[in-house]
Amino acid sequence: MSKIIESLKKDPRKKNGPTGAYETYLRIAVIAVAVLFQLGLLLLINYFLQATSVVLYLILDLLAVITVFSLINKHDSSAYRIAWIVVILFTPVFGLLLYGVWGNVDMNKREHGRLDRSFDNGFAHLDAAGGALSEFCATHPEQSPFATGLAASRFPLYKDTRCRYFPIGEEYFDTLIADLEQAEKFIVMEYFIVAEGVLWDRIHDVLRRKAAAGVEVRLLYDDVGCFFKISSNFDKVLRAEGIQTAMFNPAHRFISSFYLNYRNHQKIVVIDGRVGYTGGVNIADEYINVDSKLGHWKDVGIRMEGSAVRSLSVIFFQMWDITTHDVGEDYSPYLTEEPAEGAAGWFQPYADGPANNPSNPAQDLIRQAAGGARRTLWMTSPYLIIDQELISDFCLAAKGGVDVRIVVPAIPDHWYVGLVNRHNYRPLVEAGVRLYEYTPGFVHGKLMLVDDRCATVGSVNLDFRSLYLHYENGVFLCDAPVIEDIRRDIEETMAVSHEITLADIKGRPLVQKLLGSLFNLLSPLM
């Protein structure tokens, strides 16, 4: 049994929820009122124009048609375009006004310039065209497109790295806490969710002691991800203890913009520049199966030691710069590269986010895997909210004889997510893709295994938000010993899952099918 679970049973302290629930409710109420006010104002403008200015209303109606044609020719997600086209065509003027406020996901030049400076500052510390890439392409011609594609986005490929795979959150955090205790110079941590509770108490205790001992500690977390999960004075308490904090994209700043939806979903820990962690886990009790409301919470992660940790550090500091607006910081002292002895395999940490659109390294890697797999393509994801292009890629691979399997939760975290997941089952199953629902509870791990030689582990879900709106990260691995561990874990997960059949799909109630179709259509806007 996990050391964490055992310690929780012995811990005399009761789990206490965040003390700032009132302030969080108040913030959300203010944001909701502001959003409703904008919607009301748009409806009022729409009514006023329709009633008093027929000519202007017709002009806007024509602009709505032009906007639809513009959307048709945009080079972003087809699902996103279709959702907005439906909204605009059903309510031309109101839909046009709504799209003008929230629909255009392109960043302005000023915002793009600031982000580019932060990214360029980080990539200046990386050599994406180094010798490891040339050697890999020469020895792995079939897998070379994966590595060269990520290298084109400025992410280097490394050797000299040892890796350990964690099939469950309890093991991940046991090892992480032990490594935190050994930190001598610095600790940087980045999570979408930080939730006060028994797990955070253990981690906080270590961070507080390390900061007091002179170790530099930084914590980066997402505002929306932490709604209702931390107290209102969370950051003040940590800063008073010597821990640096940064909150990504405070929601109240972007109420009138689609930037509200740009979240930092990355999960990274780097200790002294020599040890790095990533995966799907967050700092919350359900990730160690304490107080999980969705049955058994199945998540995964990896620990790297060696050269590849350098890229994880750069990805963290890029997001730190973006969040704090401190683009000029020199973080080269944090990029100590220590090759691991006796290492085997290839490792390529990468990141993705809305600043890259329409380029999308994470989605490109998935599509390359679907097109490049020769024998197997196995995946796990909490969500299966994908556009027609990805569905077609998976179906084509299966029709071509590739063993394509995807594991999703039997118990979704949101009821409408379950409807959309199941809406996408039919074309996949009919094409020969094998789908599994993890019956013990909620599978949150994000894995991809290709031909038993390559894999990815990270924060990227199979959904629109991960692929277009969230900042994400992951690691591409090839011929590393942990590949076998990943395969074994997916096999064991499928063994306790229910394989979906066409009979299951046809037997679903008509209401669920209709609602699934509706929510699937609008899922890019949710």
Salt bridges, closest charged atoms under 4 A:
ASP11 OD2 - ARG13 NH2 2.97
ASP76 OD2 - LYS74 NZ 3.90
ASP76 OD1 - ARG81 NE 3.31
ASP106 OD2 - LYS74 NZ 3.42
GLU111 OE2 - ARG114 NH2 3.05
ASP120 OD1 - ARG154 NH1 2.99
GLU135 OE2 - LYS159 NZ 2.99
ASP179 OD2 - ARG303 NE 2.67
GLU181 OE2 - ARG209 NH2 2.75
ASP205 OD1 - ARG208 NH2 3.18
ASP205 OD2 - ARG209 NE 3.28
GLU216 OE2 - ARG218 NE 2.82
ASP222 OD2 - ARG263 NE 3.06
ASP223 OD2 - ARG27 NH2 2.60
ASP235 OD2 - ARG239 NH1 3.67
GLU241 OE1 - HIS204 NE2 2.67
GLU241 OE2 - ARG208 NH1 3.78
ASP285 OD2 - LYS15 NZ 3.36
ASP291 OD2 - LYS15 NZ 2.96
ASP291 OD2 - LYS293 NZ 3.64
ASP299 OD2 - HIS444 ND1 2.59
GLU305 OE1 - ARG162 NH2 3.55
GLU305 OE1 - ARG303 NH1 3.08
GLU329 OE2 - ARG218 NH2 2.65
GLU337 OE1 - ARG310 NH1 3.79
ASP393 OD2 - ARG367 NE 2.49
ASP403 OD1 - ARG405 NE 2.97
ASP413 OD2 - HIS414 NE2 3.98
GLU430 OE2 - ARG426 NE 2.95
GLU437 OE2 - ARG422 NE 2.89
ASP452 OD1 - ARG487 NH1 2.66
GLU472 OE1 - HIS265 ND1 2.75
GLU472 OE2 - HIS470 ND1 3.58
ASP479 OD2 - HIS140 NE2 2.61
ASP479 OD2 - ARG453 NH2 2.64
GLU484 OE2 - ARG488 NH2 3.98
ASP485 OD1 - ARG488 NH1 3.13
ASP489 OD2 - LYS298 NZ 2.90
GLU491 OE2 - ARG487 NH2 3.18
GLU499 OE2 - ARG434 NE 2.87
ASP504 OD2 - HIS498 NE2 2.84
